[in-house]
Every structure is written in structure tokens, then in C-alpha cells.
């Protein structure tokens, strides 16, 4: 019995929606399922100014445009959480809230969530000075004073990026030494990025936007306020890899999915794209990965793309 779809996509962010467009245009029957509204991280991004061809657009507006486009070529099921997936005899079985379906291949694009500090003011001021992505939002802080919170390589890389585009950035770290790679630590010194050690952020303050943070010295317990206009949180990512674990796919030590150049996982019928596989975590790179992954599904369904 033929599968219901050629490609089932779990996750309707940039990668999943792009897969729906490219897969559908290539002649495949594609279904996209998401536990919530389509758009992923775009839905909580106030403004996007680095997507090619679009000078400036609110994230939710770009998400809606992507959804409308993908819906022309694929079936999109919002608010339809996937409960389980399996691959049996060359067929993908998907159990969703709306029922069960089968497909010849599966693309997992469930993304990753930024770990939060969990301090007062963080959620309230998200997008209003609190950011989780320097390459996404750093441009808005040129010439302004900000802090990066974290002590690993990601915090160092984000801080160096901010410094390079003209942001007055300091790192706040709870320990007495950074965990970042030694080369990155050397770069921070060479580029004049100061580090405030043994210090934790207790609260992010501001009425409509961030204007200061309350910090506590770990060694003395002393509290003080730092005037800043931005807080870049770089304390790690939490991949949404529950389905990855169900399928027993290979992962990195950070929990990211391992893929080859075709975005194929350790199971030949399962692909992955977007934040779930790591990288620079940008809308444009996620969309590109979803497009490439979907086209690499074609041989599995007896189709060929005119490369």
C-alpha cells in the first residue's frame, strides 16, 4: 500500500516551510505538522533586517508570508502535535493528534529553545533589549552598552561579533574563569572585551526597554546595578529532540542531530534541518537547509530533480 505522503515534515519553522515549498514544487506530496502556530522563532522576533530581499519586516509577518507560500504546495497542519514517529520496512509512521499517517521520508525541523536565565524582567523585556541572538539583533545596539551573559564559547563568539560591529559589550560570568576555548579567550583580550567574573544577573530592569541590570557578586553577596541597554543571553540551547531520541538517531554531545551534506541523519529515510542541527541559527540558513533536505528526498520516492 502506498504511503499517504512522500514527505512528512515535523516543525513549521523556516526549515519546515521551505521544505514544503521546494518539495511540493518538485512534485512530492508533502505534509507539515506543528504543535503550535507555524513560524517558529520568527513569531517572537520583533524585526528582521537580514533576510535577503527584505530590508525590514516584523518576524510574525514574515512567518505568515512563508506559511501562505508553503500552503500553496503542501498541506500544513498547525496545532497538530506529533506524539510518536517510527520507521518500519522503509515507511515512516507518524502518530499525530489528528490521527496517524505514513510517508516515504521524514524531515525533523523541530528547532531548539534558548536556555533562559529565569530572572525577573527577562520574559517581560524579551525583544525590548533582551536578546538570545547577536547576529539577529546586534545591529540595533551599535554604539550602545550591553552585556553578554555566559562563559562558554558561544558567549565569547557572540561578544566578539558585537564588538566587531561597534557595540560596547562586556561579559558577565558567574565563575572565576571562562569555559570558552583558549583562542577565543585570547581574542577577547586582544579586542578589549572586558569580563566581569564571579557575578550573576539577579534582575533585568526597565519600564519599556532594558536600561539596567541588578547583579550580585558571588564571592561577597554584594548587589549593584549596571546601566546597560541590552542583555544578550548566551547560556546554551536546548534542542527539541524528543522525536530524534525515539528514532535513536546519532547526536552530538550537545544533543544536536548529526547530518551529512544532504541533511540526512543516521537513518536514510530521516532528514533534519534548522536549529536542531546547530550552525549559525539564522532564518535564511534554516530555510536553505529545509529546501536542500527536501530535494534530497526525491530519490527515495523515485523522482529526480534537474540539478
C-alpha atoms as one frame of an Amber mdcrd trajectory, in Angstrom:
protein
   0.000   0.000   0.000   1.459   3.408  -0.988   2.254   5.871   1.819  -0.122
   8.773   2.366   2.641  11.293   1.634   6.068  11.361   0.059   7.460  13.580
   2.811   6.233  14.292   6.315   7.738  17.363   7.967   7.571  17.891  11.726
   8.077  21.520  12.627   6.708  24.505  10.692   9.510  26.994  11.173  11.668
  28.393   8.369  13.182  24.992   7.559   9.902  23.100   7.544   8.014  25.671
   5.482  10.825  25.919   2.933  10.809  22.123   2.656   7.097  22.271   1.925
   7.628  24.796  -0.855  10.539  23.046  -2.541   9.218  19.536  -2.003   5.780
  20.405  -3.326   7.160  22.239  -6.354   9.323  19.190  -7.109   6.203  17.052
  -7.369   6.090  15.474  -3.924   3.094  15.139  -1.648   4.196  16.967   1.492
   2.520  17.375   4.865   3.858  19.730   7.542   2.792  19.331  11.169   3.452
  21.648  14.086   2.330  21.584  17.706   1.599  25.303  17.539   1.327  28.120
  15.036   3.605  27.996  12.013   6.620  30.300  12.087   8.896  29.025  14.836
  11.308  31.617  16.231  10.024  34.200  13.753   6.889  34.556  15.860   8.871
  36.062  18.748  11.285  38.137  16.645  10.254  41.814  16.618  12.126  42.794
  13.457  14.174  41.009  10.798  16.538  43.056   8.645  18.929  40.435   7.261
  16.700  38.173   5.159  17.803  38.569   1.555  15.490  40.763  -0.474  13.521
  42.037   2.522  15.019  45.131   4.114  12.864  45.095   7.227   9.874  43.067
   8.345   8.345  42.021  11.669   9.048  38.358  12.350   5.363  37.360  12.576
   4.691  38.989   9.192   7.486  37.025   7.533   6.173  33.860   9.182   2.719
  34.473   7.714   4.164  35.063   4.257   6.125  31.803   4.492   3.034  29.942
   5.663   0.906  31.315   2.825   3.594  30.341   0.320   4.079  26.822   1.714
   0.326  26.240   1.789   0.243  26.576  -1.998   2.394  23.480  -2.404   1.895
  21.365   0.709  -0.605  20.540   3.418   0.132  22.473   6.593  -1.406  21.303
   9.866  -0.967  23.826  12.659  -1.737  22.942  16.287  -1.343  19.240  15.479
   1.358  17.887  17.798   3.207  14.740  16.789   3.173  12.133  19.519   5.454
   9.495  18.018   7.347   8.510  14.880   8.855   5.246  13.682  10.392   3.797
  10.534   9.280   0.297   9.638  10.024  -1.541   6.420  11.001   1.591   4.550
   7.897   3.506   5.623   7.684   6.357   8.101   4.797   6.137  10.556   3.661
   9.365  12.231   1.153   9.461  15.052  -0.237  12.963  15.499  -3.060  14.465
  17.493  -5.261  14.376  14.385  -4.517  10.734  13.652  -1.905   8.521  12.024
  -0.264   8.919   8.628   2.523   7.309   6.625   5.238   8.772   4.420   8.235
   7.680   2.415  10.548  10.065   4.287  10.603  12.294   7.346  12.135  15.715
   7.912  12.530  16.757  11.542  12.752  20.535  11.931  11.532  20.972  15.481
  14.181  23.560  16.321  15.818  24.354  19.618  14.977  26.605  22.525  17.381
  29.104  24.034  18.007  28.485  27.699  16.834  31.389  29.818  18.315  32.953
  32.918  14.996  32.674  34.703  15.308  36.066  36.379  12.675  38.774  36.857
  12.302  41.055  33.859  13.731  38.607  31.332  10.493  37.489  29.729   8.825
  40.885  30.058  11.677  42.624  28.218  12.368  39.932  25.614  12.649  41.730
  22.292  12.924  45.018  24.166  16.602  44.820  24.988  16.808  41.155  25.941
  18.097  39.032  23.079  19.284  35.466  22.510  20.987  36.045  19.154  23.760
  38.560  18.488  23.735  38.110  14.716  19.977  38.666  14.693  19.780  41.737
  16.906  23.281  43.129  17.360  22.848  45.746  14.622  20.248  47.558  16.731
  22.787  48.116  19.521  25.630  49.812  17.648  27.233  52.393  19.912  25.255
  51.188  22.909  26.345  49.474  26.088  25.273  45.846  26.530  26.295  42.730
  28.402  26.561  39.143  27.273  25.679  36.645  29.992  27.553  33.341  29.835
  31.019  31.861  29.987  31.277  29.348  27.164  32.442  29.597  23.567  29.031
  30.827  22.417  29.158  33.782  24.802  32.673  34.618  23.611  31.755  34.360
  19.914  28.637  36.482  20.353  30.593  39.103  22.295  33.335  39.278  19.666
  30.696  39.677  16.980  29.040  42.517  18.903  32.384  44.210  19.495  33.190
  43.915  15.803  30.077  45.793  14.723  30.597  48.641  17.169  28.696  47.567
  20.274  30.108  48.407  23.723  29.945  44.914  25.169  31.076  43.266  28.405
  30.698  39.654  29.517  29.135  38.784  32.865  30.071  35.316  34.103  29.162
  33.565  37.328  32.516  31.773  37.688  36.098  32.936  38.085  37.206  31.783
  34.638  35.633  31.411  31.211  34.965  27.957  29.764  35.425  29.216  26.211
  38.205  27.855  24.005  41.613  29.375  24.700  41.787  31.004  21.260  38.506
  32.757  21.931  39.687  33.901  25.348  42.779  35.370  23.711  40.601  37.141
  21.139  38.502  38.704  23.879  41.638  40.185  25.423  43.016  41.314  22.067
  39.750  43.018  21.178  39.296  44.677  24.533  36.154  42.867  25.650  36.071
  43.077  29.478  34.798  40.195  31.590  33.047  40.671  34.930  33.788  37.460
  36.833  32.044  35.874  39.828  28.890  37.807  39.075  25.322  36.746  38.336
  22.396  38.720  36.940  19.621  38.892  39.526  17.115  41.056  37.638  16.723
  42.864  34.329  15.233  46.312  34.797  13.481  48.903  32.682   9.975  50.204
  32.052   9.514  49.798  28.304  13.071  48.742  27.426  16.134  47.472  29.251
  18.017  50.304  30.948  19.952  48.466  33.674  20.549  45.124  35.363  20.881
  44.215  39.015  23.838  41.905  39.596  25.177  40.053  42.626  28.789  39.271
  43.430  29.063  35.537  44.100  32.044  35.910  46.452  30.713  38.752  48.619
  26.955  38.744  48.001  27.068  42.470  47.249  24.353  43.831  44.977  24.815
  46.613  42.447  23.139  47.958  39.328  24.810  48.226  35.931  23.444  50.693
  33.350  23.023  48.792  30.055  20.686  48.989  27.087  20.833  45.339  26.123
  21.279  41.882  27.595  22.404  39.073  25.300  21.762  35.721  26.958  24.219
  33.047  25.825  23.848  30.182  28.266  23.110  27.415  25.795  20.447  25.791
  23.653  18.027  23.005  24.427  17.333  21.038  21.205  13.764  19.828  20.772
  14.968  16.308  20.059  12.299  14.083  21.583  11.491  12.540  18.184  15.197
  12.177  17.482  15.539  10.080  20.612  12.538   7.971  19.666  14.257   7.052
  16.415  17.661   6.533  18.024  19.407   8.939  15.642  23.038   9.924  16.111
  23.551  13.152  18.069  26.417  15.358  19.139  27.413  15.774  22.778  25.237
  18.909  22.820  22.205  16.897  21.711  22.171  18.269  18.161  21.338  15.902
  15.308  24.215  14.696  13.146  23.529  15.105   9.424  25.535  14.699   6.228
  25.821  17.197   3.382  22.341  16.170   2.201  20.892  16.760   5.700  20.304
  13.021   6.031  20.562  11.577   9.531  21.845   8.154  10.539  18.561   6.755
   9.189  18.422   7.051   5.391  14.734   7.976   5.431  15.019  10.645   8.087
  16.385  14.133   7.464  16.886  17.084   9.804  17.268  20.831   9.290  17.127
  24.121  11.154  18.255  24.899  14.691  18.056  21.208  15.575  21.321  20.627
  13.698  23.148  23.688  15.043  25.093  26.160  12.927  24.580  29.910  12.865
  20.848  29.610  13.563  19.523  32.185  11.106  16.206  32.231   9.264  17.922
  32.172   5.899  20.195  29.219   6.701  17.308  27.236   8.182  15.219  27.859
   5.069  18.111  26.839   2.823  18.664  23.627   4.778  14.977  22.736   4.585
  14.959  23.312   0.835  18.067  21.187   0.233  16.851  18.412   2.537  13.505
  18.145   0.764  15.135  17.886  -2.659  17.385  15.115  -1.404  14.262  13.123
  -0.546  13.364  12.841  -4.249  15.435   9.697  -4.999  13.673   7.891  -2.151
  10.320   8.398  -3.864  11.501   7.574  -7.378  11.780  11.160  -8.568  14.699
  13.144  -9.897  15.468  16.835  -9.657  17.120  18.522 -12.687  20.181  19.709
 -10.787
